[in-house]
Amino acid sequence: MSAVVIIGSQWGDEGKGRIIDLLSNHVDMVVRFQGGDNAGHTVVLGDKKFKLHLIPSGILYPDVICVIGNGVVINPEVLIAELDDLEKKGINISNLRISCNAHLVMPYHIVLDKAGEHRLGKSKIGTTHKGIGPVYEDKASRSGIRIQDLLDPKIFRTKLEESLKFKNAVIEKVYNMEPLDLEEIFTKYRKYADRIEKYIVDTSFLTNKAINENKKVLFEGAQGTLLDIDHGTYPFVTSSSTISGGVCIGAGVGPGRIDEAIAITKAYVTRVGSGPFPTEEEGDIGNYLRKKGVEYGTTTGRPRRCGWLDIVALKYSVMINSIDSIVITKLDVLSGLKNIKICTGYKHGGKIYSSLPPHQTILHKCEPIYEEFKGWDEDISTVNNFGELPENARSYIEKIEGMLKVPVSLISVGAERSRIIVRDESLVQRLFKQKRRSALTV
């Protein structure tokens, strides 16, 4: 087995970075295939915490090639700040590769993102104000500026001039704001080009070559399935394809090259921003999960909305992504709760829904149907064997497996690398037959 994709099965923030970091110990290449710096992966190494927004989590291993694919939109200022921070912390960044076809986040994208959200008022999407939507708009309208354009000053200036004519007209006449200065942007981005030029390659060719050579490749998703531009809770979604199929577009590999899809699933559910959330708990339970789970956005710092596990939504994710196995994260957060609930269906207008309803209005107004389980009081953060978990914790995991008909392969019981229970040894061996290196220490 050579190529594996890791995706989030909920509304993002499932703990993908922590699991990707763990599995990076066994692979040759990690490829990020969509999104921008609106995503955030947090990895804890000892007493140090790394917050990664654009660079794949595998960068913490010195001999893993880390690829930012063509489907990612890149703010070079953020990228360079991330590179500088990693270097200061003693991390080798020479193995980074950036797709020449990735699109650039420009200053006007950020201005228009913020202004557009403000104009929507109560109807706002809840974006991160990182300019992600506007840059994907330009990409779709064939007016975007790509990473490779930075390497030719004449082409870059021409494209920037054309873009600013329209963008400044919108900024001035629609939003009544000051226009952006062409020379200032041009000079700044030319400096960015000098800093990142050595990392820019055709990453599609590089990735396919690695697979042809039977090297182990891990595809890293950002956000989550329910934020997918096509299959998520539109319009309260991100602007890229977050599902496993997005790998083909965002990394430039054919569907037959993907061997296995793994879904990262939090033991409960969180969401940032606006949009439907059937199992949201706004009272004591929500506050408990938020506080104990430290549920605040890696990118924005915003408090996350919290609620019970939603099997209806998870079944949808399993179907859309062709999921082979599931990783449960933050099981330890549920310790101390007397009772735990799982949503098994929705009720609306006298009708019961066992799958996601076809109409957004129903999802906004539906009432969750719960199955209740007894909780556990024991601290499970040091448990490293499934059989040593409290009986009620084991029953919770087994119930999830039964409902989804998909095995739970790994269980995270803490933020550190070592706080993992391997449920399915055969799966780990099948994916990555032998450990390649010792974990990085910093």
C-alpha positions, 0 to 999 in steps of 0.5 A: 500500500502506497497512498493514503488520504486523511480527511476530517469527517465533521466540520473540521477541527477533528484533530487531523494534524495530530494524527497526520504527525503520528503517521508521518513517522511511517511515510516518505511524503505528506501532501496538502491538497486543498484550503489555505491558511484558514486551516490550522493543525496543532501538534504537541511535542513535549512542552512545545506546540506547533501551529501549522496553517499551510505547511503539512504536519510531516515537516516535523520529520526531517526526511519527509518530503512535504508538499503544498499541492496545486489545490491549496491557495497560498498567502506568501506572507503567512507561509514565510512567517511559518517557515521562519518560526519553524527554523527558529525552533530548529526544524529542518524546512529544506524538504518543503515543495510548493506547487507552481500551479497553486494560487496566491492569496493577494491583499485585495482578497483579504480586504474583500473577504472582510468587507463582504462578511461585514456587509452580510451582517446577520447572514454572514458565513463566518469566514476566517477573513483570510481571503480564501473565498475571493481567491477561489472565486478568481481561480474559477473565473480564470483571473487568479495569480499563481505561484509560478507568476511570481517567478516572472516579474513582467507577467506578475505585474501585468496580472496584478495591474489587471486585477487591481483595476477591477478590485479597486473599483469594487473596494472604492465604489461598493465598499467605500474604502481606500484603494490598494497601491499597486507598487506596494503590493508588487514590491512586497510580493517580489520579496516573497518570491525571492524567499520561496523560489527554491521550493517551487516545483511541479508537485503533481509530477513529484507526487506521481513519481513517488507513488510509481516508486512505491514510496509511501504518500500521505494526503493531508486534508484540511477543514472537514467533509461537512464544509466541502463546497459541493457536499457540505452544509452550503453556503456555510462551507469553505471554498474548496473540495475537502473530501477524499475525491478532492485529492485527485484535483488538488494534488494531481493524482488519478483516483486509482492511485488512492489505496485507502481513506481514513476519517478523523472523527472527534468523539463529540462534534464541534463547529466554528462559524455559522450554519446548521448544527443539529446536536449543538449544546449551548448550555452546561454540556457545551461549555464542559466540552469546550473548556475540557477539550480546549475548543478554540480555533487554531487559526482564529482563536474563536470559541467552537460550538460544541455538541454530541456525536452525530451518526447521521452526519458521520454516515454521510461522510463515510459514504461520500469519502469511501472511508475504510477506517476511522480514527476517534480523537479526544475520547478523554474529553468525555471522561467525567460525564455521567451520561453521553448521547449519540444522535441516531436520527433527526425529527422534523414535521412529523417525519424521521430522517435517518440520513441527511435531509435533502433540504437545508431548511430541515437541517436548520430546524430538525430535532436530534433523536438521541440514544443515551449511554452511561459515561465514565469517571476514570482518567483515560489519558494514560491508557494505551490498550483498548482492553484497559479502557473503562467498560463504558468507554469501550461500549461507546467505541463499539457502538460507533463501529456498529452504527457506521459499519466501519472499524475504529483503528486508532483512538486518541486519548490525549494531545501528545504523540504517545497518547494513542490506542492502536485498535487495529494492528493489522490496519497499521501494518497494512498501511505502513509495514514498518517504522522508518524513523524515531520520532523527532524531539525538540 
